[in-house]
Amino acid sequence: MTSLGEWLESLGLAQYAEAFREHAIGWDVLSQLDHSLLKDIGVSAVGDRLRILRAVEALRPRDEKSETLVSRVPSSPHPGSGGAERRHLTVLFCDLVDSTELANSRDPEDLGELVSAYQGVCKSAIERYEGFVARYVGDGVLAYFGYPQAHEEDAERAVRAGLGIIDGIRKLNVRLAEGGVELRVRIGIATGSVVVGDIIGERTSEESAVLGRTPNVASRLQGIAQPDTVVIAPETRRLALDYFEYRDLGEQVLKGLSAPIHAWQVLGERATEGRFEVRQMSGTTPLVGRTEELALILRRWEQVKDGEGQIVLLSGEPGIGKSRLTQVLCERVSGEPHTLVRYQCSPYHTHSALYPVVEQIRRAAGFDETDDAPSQLDKLEASLRLAFDDVSEVAPLFAALLSIDAGCRYPVSHLRPEA
């Protein structure tokens, strides 16, 4: 096999052979290189980075005849397992809109920086929801949710990542506006069975292929999506439940598929108080085997009504019915005077300690995704007036907590973060 040094020499880039050796870059990790990594190891010229990435892309197989996308992902996380296996994956495919026009109107180095920034946004959103960036296909990004690490809600994670990419691109465009550049993306998501592992059977590579209809469906759905929208397949829609608002696109005839496929456009996240509330939309089963626990909580409720403050801590393993029990409590007291304040943690915001508080305030103020900063301030002030006579002192503090730019209405606070 040709050495990496010889491969680089054939590209006219032999000067980087030592950097590749110094950073232990081999054939096994070559496909995972991107602009950022190449820059880190010393490939400073954008043009050289583009030449290397283009050459890496040329090494990747693609079955043009069957139009089945073949991607490369790390070997099985279980050493020695060997062979191919069937896995249930959710596949996300993201592509830049009008990339050819962008390439024709930009200097190659400028284009390289734009593509690198775009890929960085995609990678950040995908990894935030613990997805895996399998490969960059030109200006497209292919990602998996469910391999190598699987989660119960991989379809939901993929949809959230798709919405996160669109939001990230919009923020990126604010920085790019001065240069007259606006990036837009299309995203397709599909869920289904694939074969992942050593497809050939000889185990001659450190990588294993993912094959199947699902990546191709995601790619085709991306093709029919409008700019800055996410389009998903039926199985993804079923697994994502009602965590999101959808627009039914009906049956779609996609190139390369023998039968039409029903598609949905994801409009955004549904405004709900918690995950259990969403699952309730699909119906709940009767509460079984929790008579004693429910009776104990209701006795504490009676003490509260008599003026004795109470605190109940309900803990247990995931899935044993804690949320269901608290929902039954809410149903039992629904006809009595009470105020319900619900704070719901999220597995997607583990780095934000105050996330439940922030979300509860946003719900109480009635924020909408389309609200600008002045509209959010108006709603926040109206909510705060229920508790404060003068909101001018507290509104800037709550605005800072909610990441609202209040500079248009209030002076900048000089308080230290601790204060």
C-alpha positions in Angstrom: 0.0 0.0 0.0 1.2 3.5 -0.8 2.5 5.3 2.3 0.9 8.6 3.4 4.1 10.4 2.6 4.0 9.1 -1.0 0.3 10.0 -1.2 1.1 13.6 0.0 4.0 13.8 -2.5 1.6 12.8 -5.3 -0.5 15.8 -4.4 2.5 18.1 -4.4 2.2 18.5 -0.6 5.2 16.5 0.6 6.1 19.3 3.0 3.4 18.1 5.3 4.5 14.5 5.6 6.5 15.2 8.7 3.5 16.9 10.4 1.3 13.9 9.6 3.9 11.6 11.2 4.4 13.8 14.2 0.6 13.9 14.9 0.2 10.1 14.2 -2.2 10.8 11.2 -2.7 7.4 9.5 -5.0 5.9 6.9 -7.4 4.9 9.8 -8.2 8.5 10.8 -7.6 10.3 7.4 -11.4 10.5 6.7 -12.0 12.4 9.9 -9.8 15.3 9.0 -11.4 18.7 8.5 -10.2 22.3 8.1 -9.8 22.8 11.8 -7.7 19.7 12.4 -5.5 20.3 9.4 -4.9 23.9 10.6 -4.0 22.5 14.1 -1.3 20.2 12.7 0.3 22.9 10.7 -1.4 23.1 7.3 -1.9 26.8 7.4 -2.7 27.5 3.8 -6.4 27.2 3.0 -5.7 26.1 -0.5 -3.5 23.2 0.7 -6.2 22.2 3.2 -8.8 22.2 0.4 -6.5 20.0 -1.8 -6.0 17.5 1.0 -9.7 17.3 1.8 -10.6 16.9 -1.9 -8.1 14.1 -2.2 -9.5 12.4 0.9 -13.0 12.7 -0.6 -11.8 11.0 -3.7 -10.7 8.0 -1.7 -14.2 7.4 -0.3 -16.3 4.9 -2.2 -19.7 5.7 -3.7 -21.9 3.3 -5.6 -23.1 5.5 -8.4 -25.0 2.8 -10.2 -27.4 2.0 -7.3 -27.2 5.5 -5.9 -26.8 4.0 -2.4 -24.7 6.2 -0.2 -21.8 4.4 1.3 -20.2 6.1 4.3 -17.3 5.3 6.6 -17.6 5.2 10.3 -15.4 3.8 13.1 -15.2 0.1 13.7 -17.5 -1.6 16.1 -17.1 -0.2 19.6 -16.9 -3.8 20.8 -13.5 -5.1 19.8 -13.4 -8.6 18.4 -17.2 -8.7 17.6 -16.3 -8.9 13.9 -18.7 -9.2 10.9 -21.6 -7.0 9.9 -24.7 -6.3 12.0 -28.1 -4.8 11.5 -28.7 -1.6 13.4 -31.6 0.8 13.7 -30.2 4.3 12.9 -31.5 7.8 12.3 -29.6 9.5 9.6 -29.3 13.2 9.1 -28.1 14.7 5.8 -27.5 18.5 5.5 -26.4 20.3 2.4 -25.6 24.0 1.5 -28.1 25.7 -0.8 -26.6 27.2 -4.0 -23.1 26.1 -3.2 -22.1 26.1 -6.8 -23.0 29.8 -7.2 -21.2 30.5 -3.9 -18.0 28.7 -5.2 -18.1 30.6 -8.5 -18.4 34.0 -6.8 -15.7 33.4 -4.1 -12.0 33.2 -3.9 -11.0 29.6 -3.0 -9.5 30.6 0.3 -12.6 32.6 1.3 -14.7 29.7 0.2 -12.6 27.3 2.3 -13.2 29.5 5.4 -16.9 29.6 4.7 -17.2 25.9 4.3 -15.1 25.3 7.4 -17.4 27.7 9.5 -20.5 25.9 8.1 -19.1 22.5 8.9 -18.2 23.7 12.4 -21.8 24.8 13.0 -23.1 21.4 11.9 -20.6 19.4 13.9 -21.3 21.4 17.1 -25.1 20.9 16.8 -24.8 17.2 16.0 -22.4 16.5 18.8 -24.5 18.5 21.2 -27.2 15.8 20.8 -24.6 13.0 20.8 -24.8 12.2 17.2 -21.8 11.2 15.1 -20.5 13.1 12.0 -19.9 10.2 9.7 -18.4 12.1 6.7 -18.4 15.3 4.7 -19.8 14.7 1.2 -18.6 17.8 -0.7 -20.5 20.6 1.0 -22.9 18.1 2.6 -22.7 16.6 6.1 -23.8 13.0 6.9 -24.5 12.2 10.5 -25.8 9.2 12.5 -27.9 9.0 15.7 -27.8 5.5 17.1 -24.3 4.4 16.2 -21.8 3.9 17.6 -23.7 5.1 20.7 -27.5 4.4 20.9 -30.1 6.3 22.9 -33.8 5.7 23.4 -34.7 9.0 21.7 -32.3 9.1 18.8 -34.9 10.3 16.3 -35.8 13.2 18.6 -32.1 14.0 19.0 -31.6 14.1 15.2 -34.5 16.5 14.7 -33.3 18.8 17.5 -29.8 18.7 15.9 -31.4 19.7 12.5 -33.2 22.6 14.1 -29.9 23.5 15.9 -28.0 23.6 12.6 -30.5 26.0 11.1 -30.4 28.2 14.2 -26.6 28.1 14.2 -26.4 29.1 10.5 -28.7 32.0 11.1 -26.3 33.2 13.9 -23.3 32.7 11.6 -25.0 34.8 8.9 -25.1 37.7 11.3 -21.2 37.6 11.3 -21.1 37.1 7.6 -23.5 39.9 6.7 -20.7 42.5 6.3 -19.2 40.5 3.5 -22.5 40.1 1.7 -22.7 36.4 2.4 -25.8 34.5 3.5 -25.6 30.7 4.0 -28.7 28.6 3.8 -29.1 24.8 4.3 -31.5 22.0 3.6 -31.8 19.0 6.0 -33.3 15.6 5.5 -33.7 13.0 8.2 -34.7 9.3 7.9 -34.9 6.4 10.3 -34.5 2.7 9.5 -32.4 -0.5 9.5 -28.9 -0.5 8.0 -26.0 -2.9 7.9 -23.0 -1.7 9.8 -19.7 -3.4 10.2 -17.2 -5.3 8.1 -19.2 -5.5 4.9 -16.5 -7.2 2.8 -15.6 -9.7 5.5 -11.8 -9.5 5.2 -11.4 -6.9 8.0 -8.6 -5.2 6.1 -9.5 -1.7 7.3 -9.8 0.1 10.6 -13.1 1.4 9.3 -16.5 -0.3 8.7 -19.2 0.7 6.2 -22.8 1.6 6.8 -25.1 0.5 4.0 -28.8 0.6 3.4 -31.8 2.5 2.1 -32.0 4.9 5.1 -29.0 7.2 4.2 -30.3 7.5 0.7 -33.8 8.4 1.9 -32.3 11.1 4.1 -30.3 12.5 1.2 -33.4 12.5 -1.1 -35.6 14.2 1.6 -32.9 16.9 1.9 -33.3 17.4 -1.9 -37.0 18.3 -1.6 -36.6 20.5 1.5 -37.0 24.3 1.2 -34.0 26.4 2.3 -33.6 26.4 6.1 -36.1 23.7 6.7 -36.0 20.1 8.1 -37.9 17.3 6.3 -38.3 13.9 7.9 -39.5 10.4 6.9 -42.5 8.6 8.4 -40.5 6.4 10.9 -38.7 9.5 12.2 -42.0 11.3 12.6 -43.4 8.4 14.6 -40.5 8.1 16.9 -40.1 11.9 17.5 -43.7 11.9 18.8 -45.3 15.4 19.4 -42.2 17.1 20.7 -42.4 19.2 17.5 -44.8 21.0 15.3 -45.1 19.6 11.8 -46.5 20.4 8.3 -47.7 17.4 6.4 -46.1 17.4 2.9 -48.0 14.3 1.8 -46.7 11.6 -0.5 -43.4 12.5 -2.2 -41.9 10.7 -5.2 -38.1 10.6 -4.6 -35.5 9.7 -7.2 -34.2 6.2 -6.8 -37.0 4.9 -4.5 -39.5 2.5 -5.9 -42.5 3.8 -4.0 -43.6 7.3 -2.8 -42.8 8.2 0.7 -44.8 10.4 3.1 -42.8 13.4 4.4 -43.2 16.0 7.0 -41.6 19.4 7.5 -40.5 20.2 11.1 -41.8 23.7 12.0 -40.2 23.9 15.4 -40.3 22.6 18.9 -43.8 22.3 20.5 -44.3 24.6 23.6 -44.8 22.0 26.4 -43.9 21.9 30.0 -42.2 18.6 30.0 -41.5 15.3 28.2 -44.2 13.5 30.1 -46.7 16.0 28.9 -45.8 15.2 25.3 -46.1 11.4 25.9 -49.6 12.0 27.4 -50.7 13.2 24.0 -50.5 9.6 22.8 -52.5 8.5 25.8 -51.5 7.1 29.2 -52.0 3.7 30.8 -53.9 3.3 34.1 -51.8 3.8 37.2 -51.1 0.3 38.7 -49.4 -0.6 42.0 -48.9 2.9 43.4 -51.8 3.1 45.8 -49.7 3.4 48.9 -47.4 6.1 47.5 -50.3 8.1 46.1 -52.2 7.9 49.4 -49.0 9.2 51.2 -48.7 12.2 48.9 -52.4 13.0 49.2 -52.1 13.0 53.0 -49.3 15.5 52.7 -51.6 17.6 50.5 -54.3 17.6 53.2 -51.7 18.9 55.7 -50.7 21.7 53.3 -54.4 22.8 53.1 -54.4 22.9 56.9 -51.5 25.4 56.8 -48.6 23.0 57.4 -46.0 23.3 54.7 -44.8 20.0 53.3 -42.0 18.8 51.0 -42.2 15.4 49.2 -39.1 13.9 47.5 -40.1 11.2 45.0 -37.0 9.3 43.7 -36.4 6.1 41.8 -34.9 4.5 38.8 -35.8 5.8 35.3 -39.0 4.5 33.9 -40.7 3.3 37.1 -43.5 5.9 36.9 -42.4 9.0 38.9 -43.8 11.4 36.3 -47.0 9.4 36.0 -47.5 9.5 39.8 -47.1 13.3 39.9 -49.5 13.6 37.0 -52.1 11.7 38.9 -51.6 14.0 41.9 -52.2 17.0 39.6 -55.4 15.4 38.3 -56.6 14.7 41.9 -56.2 18.3 43.0 -57.3 20.0 39.8 -60.6 21.0 41.3 -59.0 22.6 44.4 -57.3 26.0 44.6 -53.6 25.7 44.0 -50.7 27.0 41.9 -48.6 24.6 39.9 -45.0 25.6 39.1 -43.2 22.9 37.1 -39.4 22.8 36.5 -38.3 20.2 34.0 -34.7 19.2 33.5 -33.4 18.2 30.1 -30.8 15.7 28.9 -29.9 18.2 26.2 -29.0 21.1 28.5 -26.8 19.4 31.1 -24.3 22.3 30.9 -26.9 24.9 31.9 -27.6 24.6 35.6 -30.4 27.2 35.5 -32.1 25.8 32.4 -35.3 24.6 34.2 -35.7 28.0 35.8 -35.1 29.8 32.5 -37.6 27.7 30.7 -40.3 28.1 33.4 -39.9 31.9 33.2 -40.1 31.8 29.4 -43.3 29.8 29.6 -44.8 32.1 32.3 -44.0 35.2 30.2 -45.5 33.6 27.0 -42.4 33.9 24.8 -42.7 32.8 21.2 -39.8 31.6 19.0 -40.5 34.5 16.6 -40.3 37.3 19.3 -37.5 39.8 18.9 -35.7 41.4 21.9 -38.2 44.3 22.4 -41.2 41.9 22.2 -39.6 39.6 24.8 -38.9 42.5 27.1 -42.5 43.6 26.8 -43.8 40.2 27.8 -41.2 39.9 30.6 -42.2 43.2 32.1 -45.9 42.3 32.0 -45.2 39.1 33.8 -42.9 40.8 36.4 -45.6 43.4 37.2 -47.6 40.6 38.8 -45.0 40.5 41.5 -43.2 43.8 41.5 -44.5 47.4 41.7 -41.4 48.7 40.0 -39.9 46.4 37.4 -37.1 48.7 36.2 -34.7 47.3 38.8 -35.4 43.6 38.3 -36.2 43.5 34.6 -32.6 43.9 33.5 -31.5 41.0 35.8 -34.2 38.7 34.5 -33.3 39.7 31.0 -29.7 38.8 31.6 -30.8 35.4 33.0 -32.9 34.8 29.8 -30.1 36.1 27.5 -32.3 38.9 26.2 -30.5 42.0 24.9 -32.0 44.7 27.2 -29.5 47.5 26.1 -32.2 49.1 24.0 -34.3 49.9 27.2 -32.1 49.6 30.3 -28.5 50.7 31.1 -25.9 47.9 31.2 -25.6 46.3 34.7 -22.2 46.6 36.3 -22.9 43.9 38.9 -20.5 41.1 39.2 -21.8 37.6 38.2 -21.9 36.5 41.8 -24.0 39.5 42.8 
